[in-house]
Amino acid sequence: MDRVQLIFKWILASFFLLAACAANADEASPTWGQLTEGQRQVLNPLASEWDTLRPWQREKMLDIARDYPKMSPQKQELVKNRLTNWSRMTPYERENARKGHQQFKSLPEGKKRELRQKWNEYQNLPESERAKLRSESPEAYGDPSLD
């Protein structure tokens, strides 16, 4: 009988541990309705999909919302634009963006500097020149959201 009681206690303890972990996961991954007004204002572009995001994705977005008030107005505008662009992407486009970001992060520092410089040069071109480049090389400039 002692062995049966021991197994029962172990199962009961495991159940309570799992319940506690689930409760902590819910706290760390709030629903849209549980966000503060400030968090909802910052994360508004993601409102329609918030409750379908994975917990780690929500945590990342909550970190952005937490840091947002400390950002310069220019940085805040950049964050808003990126969240809006991200919310408009398809899952396929998001996956490609993640892959591209990972590839960029794995480059040597010199190559990153070179690419940043080329990107800045592209950004400083008049719109007519950028449009010409995009039409000549759609594989390289095909994403208009990059402008």
Biotite code that builds the C-alpha atoms (Angstrom):
import biotite.structure as struc

atoms = struc.array([
    struc.Atom([0.000, 0.000, 0.000], chain_id="A", res_id=1, res_name="MET", atom_name="CA", element="C"),
    struc.Atom([2.920, 2.369, 0.667], chain_id="A", res_id=2, res_name="ASP", atom_name="CA", element="C"),
    struc.Atom([4.124, 2.025, -2.920], chain_id="A", res_id=3, res_name="ARG", atom_name="CA", element="C"),
    struc.Atom([0.654, 2.874, -4.272], chain_id="A", res_id=4, res_name="VAL", atom_name="CA", element="C"),
    struc.Atom([0.444, 5.910, -1.990], chain_id="A", res_id=5, res_name="GLN", atom_name="CA", element="C"),
    struc.Atom([3.894, 7.038, -3.085], chain_id="A", res_id=6, res_name="LEU", atom_name="CA", element="C"),
    struc.Atom([2.948, 6.768, -6.763], chain_id="A", res_id=7, res_name="ILE", atom_name="CA", element="C"),
    struc.Atom([-0.313, 8.601, -6.096], chain_id="A", res_id=8, res_name="PHE", atom_name="CA", element="C"),
    struc.Atom([1.530, 11.407, -4.298], chain_id="A", res_id=9, res_name="LYS", atom_name="CA", element="C"),
    struc.Atom([4.039, 11.646, -7.149], chain_id="A", res_id=10, res_name="TRP", atom_name="CA", element="C"),
    struc.Atom([1.246, 11.889, -9.723], chain_id="A", res_id=11, res_name="ILE", atom_name="CA", element="C"),
    struc.Atom([-0.558, 14.494, -7.626], chain_id="A", res_id=12, res_name="LEU", atom_name="CA", element="C"),
    struc.Atom([2.628, 16.554, -7.175], chain_id="A", res_id=13, res_name="ALA", atom_name="CA", element="C"),
    struc.Atom([3.321, 16.353, -10.918], chain_id="A", res_id=14, res_name="SER", atom_name="CA", element="C"),
    struc.Atom([-0.203, 17.531, -11.660], chain_id="A", res_id=15, res_name="PHE", atom_name="CA", element="C"),
    struc.Atom([0.179, 20.566, -9.381], chain_id="A", res_id=16, res_name="PHE", atom_name="CA", element="C"),
    struc.Atom([3.573, 21.367, -10.869], chain_id="A", res_id=17, res_name="LEU", atom_name="CA", element="C"),
    struc.Atom([2.149, 21.278, -14.381], chain_id="A", res_id=18, res_name="LEU", atom_name="CA", element="C"),
    struc.Atom([-0.769, 23.462, -13.300], chain_id="A", res_id=19, res_name="ALA", atom_name="CA", element="C"),
    struc.Atom([1.644, 25.993, -11.775], chain_id="A", res_id=20, res_name="ALA", atom_name="CA", element="C"),
    struc.Atom([3.745, 26.041, -14.952], chain_id="A", res_id=21, res_name="CYS", atom_name="CA", element="C"),
    struc.Atom([0.635, 26.607, -17.061], chain_id="A", res_id=22, res_name="ALA", atom_name="CA", element="C"),
    struc.Atom([-0.401, 29.492, -14.808], chain_id="A", res_id=23, res_name="ALA", atom_name="CA", element="C"),
    struc.Atom([3.062, 31.068, -15.136], chain_id="A", res_id=24, res_name="ASN", atom_name="CA", element="C"),
    struc.Atom([2.947, 30.651, -18.915], chain_id="A", res_id=25, res_name="ALA", atom_name="CA", element="C"),
    struc.Atom([-0.403, 32.450, -18.994], chain_id="A", res_id=26, res_name="ASP", atom_name="CA", element="C"),
    struc.Atom([1.014, 35.319, -16.929], chain_id="A", res_id=27, res_name="GLU", atom_name="CA", element="C"),
    struc.Atom([4.046, 35.592, -19.203], chain_id="A", res_id=28, res_name="ALA", atom_name="CA", element="C"),
    struc.Atom([1.868, 35.406, -22.302], chain_id="A", res_id=29, res_name="SER", atom_name="CA", element="C"),
    struc.Atom([-1.092, 37.723, -21.741], chain_id="A", res_id=30, res_name="PRO", atom_name="CA", element="C"),
    struc.Atom([-4.010, 37.951, -24.130], chain_id="A", res_id=31, res_name="THR", atom_name="CA", element="C"),
    struc.Atom([-4.657, 41.203, -25.981], chain_id="A", res_id=32, res_name="TRP", atom_name="CA", element="C"),
    struc.Atom([-7.319, 42.123, -23.432], chain_id="A", res_id=33, res_name="GLY", atom_name="CA", element="C"),
    struc.Atom([-4.838, 41.708, -20.573], chain_id="A", res_id=34, res_name="GLN", atom_name="CA", element="C"),
    struc.Atom([-2.352, 44.220, -21.998], chain_id="A", res_id=35, res_name="LEU", atom_name="CA", element="C"),
    struc.Atom([-2.144, 47.705, -20.551], chain_id="A", res_id=36, res_name="THR", atom_name="CA", element="C"),
    struc.Atom([-3.407, 50.642, -22.596], chain_id="A", res_id=37, res_name="GLU", atom_name="CA", element="C"),
    struc.Atom([0.194, 51.718, -23.249], chain_id="A", res_id=38, res_name="GLY", atom_name="CA", element="C"),
    struc.Atom([1.167, 48.254, -24.483], chain_id="A", res_id=39, res_name="GLN", atom_name="CA", element="C"),
    struc.Atom([-1.879, 48.120, -26.761], chain_id="A", res_id=40, res_name="ARG", atom_name="CA", element="C"),
    struc.Atom([-1.029, 51.541, -28.236], chain_id="A", res_id=41, res_name="GLN", atom_name="CA", element="C"),
    struc.Atom([2.511, 50.469, -29.131], chain_id="A", res_id=42, res_name="VAL", atom_name="CA", element="C"),
    struc.Atom([1.558, 46.987, -30.316], chain_id="A", res_id=43, res_name="LEU", atom_name="CA", element="C"),
    struc.Atom([-1.662, 48.015, -32.092], chain_id="A", res_id=44, res_name="ASN", atom_name="CA", element="C"),
    struc.Atom([-0.462, 46.826, -35.543], chain_id="A", res_id=45, res_name="PRO", atom_name="CA", element="C"),
    struc.Atom([-0.453, 43.289, -34.076], chain_id="A", res_id=46, res_name="LEU", atom_name="CA", element="C"),
    struc.Atom([-3.879, 43.522, -32.413], chain_id="A", res_id=47, res_name="ALA", atom_name="CA", element="C"),
    struc.Atom([-5.696, 41.182, -34.795], chain_id="A", res_id=48, res_name="SER", atom_name="CA", element="C"),
    struc.Atom([-3.116, 38.423, -34.460], chain_id="A", res_id=49, res_name="GLU", atom_name="CA", element="C"),
    struc.Atom([-1.865, 38.939, -30.891], chain_id="A", res_id=50, res_name="TRP", atom_name="CA", element="C"),
    struc.Atom([-3.790, 36.036, -29.393], chain_id="A", res_id=51, res_name="ASP", atom_name="CA", element="C"),
    struc.Atom([-2.362, 33.649, -32.012], chain_id="A", res_id=52, res_name="THR", atom_name="CA", element="C"),
    struc.Atom([1.288, 34.599, -31.419], chain_id="A", res_id=53, res_name="LEU", atom_name="CA", element="C"),
    struc.Atom([3.507, 32.082, -29.660], chain_id="A", res_id=54, res_name="ARG", atom_name="CA", element="C"),
    struc.Atom([4.509, 32.942, -26.076], chain_id="A", res_id=55, res_name="PRO", atom_name="CA", element="C"),
    struc.Atom([8.109, 33.749, -27.073], chain_id="A", res_id=56, res_name="TRP", atom_name="CA", element="C"),
    struc.Atom([6.829, 36.103, -29.780], chain_id="A", res_id=57, res_name="GLN", atom_name="CA", element="C"),
    struc.Atom([4.572, 37.881, -27.294], chain_id="A", res_id=58, res_name="ARG", atom_name="CA", element="C"),
    struc.Atom([7.476, 38.230, -24.865], chain_id="A", res_id=59, res_name="GLU", atom_name="CA", element="C"),
    struc.Atom([9.615, 39.818, -27.559], chain_id="A", res_id=60, res_name="LYS", atom_name="CA", element="C"),
    struc.Atom([6.839, 42.274, -28.417], chain_id="A", res_id=61, res_name="MET", atom_name="CA", element="C"),
    struc.Atom([6.276, 43.067, -24.743], chain_id="A", res_id=62, res_name="LEU", atom_name="CA", element="C"),
    struc.Atom([9.978, 43.892, -24.440], chain_id="A", res_id=63, res_name="ASP", atom_name="CA", element="C"),
    struc.Atom([9.589, 46.348, -27.325], chain_id="A", res_id=64, res_name="ILE", atom_name="CA", element="C"),
    struc.Atom([6.528, 47.926, -25.684], chain_id="A", res_id=65, res_name="ALA", atom_name="CA", element="C"),
    struc.Atom([8.416, 48.214, -22.380], chain_id="A", res_id=66, res_name="ARG", atom_name="CA", element="C"),
    struc.Atom([11.349, 50.016, -23.993], chain_id="A", res_id=67, res_name="ASP", atom_name="CA", element="C"),
    struc.Atom([9.244, 52.174, -26.318], chain_id="A", res_id=68, res_name="TYR", atom_name="CA", element="C"),
    struc.Atom([8.748, 55.173, -23.968], chain_id="A", res_id=69, res_name="PRO", atom_name="CA", element="C"),
    struc.Atom([12.529, 55.478, -23.515], chain_id="A", res_id=70, res_name="LYS", atom_name="CA", element="C"),
    struc.Atom([13.161, 55.629, -27.277], chain_id="A", res_id=71, res_name="MET", atom_name="CA", element="C"),
    struc.Atom([13.789, 58.785, -29.261], chain_id="A", res_id=72, res_name="SER", atom_name="CA", element="C"),
    struc.Atom([10.879, 59.940, -31.466], chain_id="A", res_id=73, res_name="PRO", atom_name="CA", element="C"),
    struc.Atom([12.802, 58.732, -34.539], chain_id="A", res_id=74, res_name="GLN", atom_name="CA", element="C"),
    struc.Atom([13.316, 55.290, -33.027], chain_id="A", res_id=75, res_name="LYS", atom_name="CA", element="C"),
    struc.Atom([9.649, 55.145, -31.982], chain_id="A", res_id=76, res_name="GLN", atom_name="CA", element="C"),
    struc.Atom([8.604, 55.935, -35.556], chain_id="A", res_id=77, res_name="GLU", atom_name="CA", element="C"),
    struc.Atom([10.927, 53.230, -36.862], chain_id="A", res_id=78, res_name="LEU", atom_name="CA", element="C"),
    struc.Atom([9.460, 50.686, -34.428], chain_id="A", res_id=79, res_name="VAL", atom_name="CA", element="C"),
    struc.Atom([5.892, 51.617, -35.442], chain_id="A", res_id=80, res_name="LYS", atom_name="CA", element="C"),
    struc.Atom([6.756, 51.261, -39.129], chain_id="A", res_id=81, res_name="ASN", atom_name="CA", element="C"),
    struc.Atom([8.447, 47.906, -38.597], chain_id="A", res_id=82, res_name="ARG", atom_name="CA", element="C"),
    struc.Atom([5.529, 46.549, -36.569], chain_id="A", res_id=83, res_name="LEU", atom_name="CA", element="C"),
    struc.Atom([3.092, 47.727, -39.237], chain_id="A", res_id=84, res_name="THR", atom_name="CA", element="C"),
    struc.Atom([5.157, 46.168, -42.039], chain_id="A", res_id=85, res_name="ASN", atom_name="CA", element="C"),
    struc.Atom([5.539, 42.937, -40.066], chain_id="A", res_id=86, res_name="TRP", atom_name="CA", element="C"),
    struc.Atom([1.794, 42.722, -39.438], chain_id="A", res_id=87, res_name="SER", atom_name="CA", element="C"),
    struc.Atom([1.144, 42.985, -43.188], chain_id="A", res_id=88, res_name="ARG", atom_name="CA", element="C"),
    struc.Atom([3.538, 40.175, -44.113], chain_id="A", res_id=89, res_name="MET", atom_name="CA", element="C"),
    struc.Atom([2.415, 36.678, -44.927], chain_id="A", res_id=90, res_name="THR", atom_name="CA", element="C"),
    struc.Atom([3.906, 33.810, -42.888], chain_id="A", res_id=91, res_name="PRO", atom_name="CA", element="C"),
    struc.Atom([6.110, 32.991, -45.885], chain_id="A", res_id=92, res_name="TYR", atom_name="CA", element="C"),
    struc.Atom([7.436, 36.562, -46.067], chain_id="A", res_id=93, res_name="GLU", atom_name="CA", element="C"),
    struc.Atom([8.067, 36.570, -42.320], chain_id="A", res_id=94, res_name="ARG", atom_name="CA", element="C"),
    struc.Atom([10.039, 33.354, -42.538], chain_id="A", res_id=95, res_name="GLU", atom_name="CA", element="C"),
    struc.Atom([12.138, 34.789, -45.371], chain_id="A", res_id=96, res_name="ASN", atom_name="CA", element="C"),
    struc.Atom([12.729, 37.944, -43.335], chain_id="A", res_id=97, res_name="ALA", atom_name="CA", element="C"),
    struc.Atom([13.881, 35.840, -40.368], chain_id="A", res_id=98, res_name="ARG", atom_name="CA", element="C"),
    struc.Atom([16.231, 33.857, -42.597], chain_id="A", res_id=99, res_name="LYS", atom_name="CA", element="C"),
    struc.Atom([17.642, 37.018, -44.128], chain_id="A", res_id=100, res_name="GLY", atom_name="CA", element="C"),
    struc.Atom([18.194, 38.509, -40.702], chain_id="A", res_id=101, res_name="HIS", atom_name="CA", element="C"),
    struc.Atom([19.959, 35.364, -39.506], chain_id="A", res_id=102, res_name="GLN", atom_name="CA", element="C"),
    struc.Atom([22.164, 35.372, -42.627], chain_id="A", res_id=103, res_name="GLN", atom_name="CA", element="C"),
    struc.Atom([23.041, 39.024, -42.057], chain_id="A", res_id=104, res_name="PHE", atom_name="CA", element="C"),
    struc.Atom([23.894, 38.380, -38.391], chain_id="A", res_id=105, res_name="LYS", atom_name="CA", element="C"),
    struc.Atom([26.259, 35.572, -39.395], chain_id="A", res_id=106, res_name="SER", atom_name="CA", element="C"),
    struc.Atom([28.280, 37.777, -41.778], chain_id="A", res_id=107, res_name="LEU", atom_name="CA", element="C"),
    struc.Atom([31.699, 39.137, -40.810], chain_id="A", res_id=108, res_name="PRO", atom_name="CA", element="C"),
    struc.Atom([31.606, 42.674, -39.434], chain_id="A", res_id=109, res_name="GLU", atom_name="CA", element="C"),
    struc.Atom([33.299, 44.117, -42.539], chain_id="A", res_id=110, res_name="GLY", atom_name="CA", element="C"),
    struc.Atom([30.674, 42.656, -44.859], chain_id="A", res_id=111, res_name="LYS", atom_name="CA", element="C"),
    struc.Atom([27.893, 44.020, -42.604], chain_id="A", res_id=112, res_name="LYS", atom_name="CA", element="C"),
    struc.Atom([29.420, 47.514, -42.801], chain_id="A", res_id=113, res_name="ARG", atom_name="CA", element="C"),
    struc.Atom([29.670, 47.244, -46.592], chain_id="A", res_id=114, res_name="GLU", atom_name="CA", element="C"),
    struc.Atom([26.024, 46.194, -46.912], chain_id="A", res_id=115, res_name="LEU", atom_name="CA", element="C"),
    struc.Atom([24.873, 48.963, -44.554], chain_id="A", res_id=116, res_name="ARG", atom_name="CA", element="C"),
    struc.Atom([26.802, 51.506, -46.614], chain_id="A", res_id=117, res_name="GLN", atom_name="CA", element="C"),
    struc.Atom([25.242, 50.250, -49.860], chain_id="A", res_id=118, res_name="LYS", atom_name="CA", element="C"),
    struc.Atom([21.802, 50.336, -48.241], chain_id="A", res_id=119, res_name="TRP", atom_name="CA", element="C"),
    struc.Atom([22.337, 53.939, -47.111], chain_id="A", res_id=120, res_name="ASN", atom_name="CA", element="C"),
    struc.Atom([23.471, 54.901, -50.596], chain_id="A", res_id=121, res_name="GLU", atom_name="CA", element="C"),
    struc.Atom([20.349, 53.278, -52.042], chain_id="A", res_id=122, res_name="TYR", atom_name="CA", element="C"),
    struc.Atom([18.121, 55.074, -49.510], chain_id="A", res_id=123, res_name="GLN", atom_name="CA", element="C"),
    struc.Atom([19.673, 58.431, -50.465], chain_id="A", res_id=124, res_name="ASN", atom_name="CA", element="C"),
    struc.Atom([18.906, 57.984, -54.172], chain_id="A", res_id=125, res_name="LEU", atom_name="CA", element="C"),
    struc.Atom([15.944, 59.831, -55.658], chain_id="A", res_id=126, res_name="PRO", atom_name="CA", element="C"),
    struc.Atom([12.805, 57.693, -55.973], chain_id="A", res_id=127, res_name="GLU", atom_name="CA", element="C"),
    struc.Atom([13.159, 57.607, -59.775], chain_id="A", res_id=128, res_name="SER", atom_name="CA", element="C"),
    struc.Atom([16.623, 56.029, -59.459], chain_id="A", res_id=129, res_name="GLU", atom_name="CA", element="C"),
    struc.Atom([15.412, 53.483, -56.909], chain_id="A", res_id=130, res_name="ARG", atom_name="CA", element="C"),
    struc.Atom([12.481, 52.577, -59.172], chain_id="A", res_id=131, res_name="ALA", atom_name="CA", element="C"),
    struc.Atom([14.908, 52.087, -62.068], chain_id="A", res_id=132, res_name="LYS", atom_name="CA", element="C"),
    struc.Atom([17.129, 49.802, -59.973], chain_id="A", res_id=133, res_name="LEU", atom_name="CA", element="C"),
    struc.Atom([14.111, 47.794, -58.811], chain_id="A", res_id=134, res_name="ARG", atom_name="CA", element="C"),
    struc.Atom([12.905, 47.293, -62.385], chain_id="A", res_id=135, res_name="SER", atom_name="CA", element="C"),
    struc.Atom([16.383, 46.280, -63.591], chain_id="A", res_id=136, res_name="GLU", atom_name="CA", element="C"),
    struc.Atom([16.987, 43.834, -60.712], chain_id="A", res_id=137, res_name="SER", atom_name="CA", element="C"),
    struc.Atom([13.659, 42.769, -59.185], chain_id="A", res_id=138, res_name="PRO", atom_name="CA", element="C"),
    struc.Atom([15.302, 39.864, -57.343], chain_id="A", res_id=139, res_name="GLU", atom_name="CA", element="C"),
    struc.Atom([17.516, 42.283, -55.434], chain_id="A", res_id=140, res_name="ALA", atom_name="CA", element="C"),
    struc.Atom([15.061, 45.148, -54.977], chain_id="A", res_id=141, res_name="TYR", atom_name="CA", element="C"),
    struc.Atom([11.728, 43.351, -55.285], chain_id="A", res_id=142, res_name="GLY", atom_name="CA", element="C"),
    struc.Atom([10.366, 44.174, -51.824], chain_id="A", res_id=143, res_name="ASP", atom_name="CA", element="C"),
    struc.Atom([8.839, 47.680, -51.953], chain_id="A", res_id=144, res_name="PRO", atom_name="CA", element="C"),
    struc.Atom([8.409, 47.695, -48.171], chain_id="A", res_id=145, res_name="SER", atom_name="CA", element="C"),
    struc.Atom([12.179, 48.047, -47.922], chain_id="A", res_id=146, res_name="LEU", atom_name="CA", element="C"),
    struc.Atom([11.965, 51.661, -49.076], chain_id="A", res_id=147, res_name="ASP", atom_name="CA", element="C"),
])
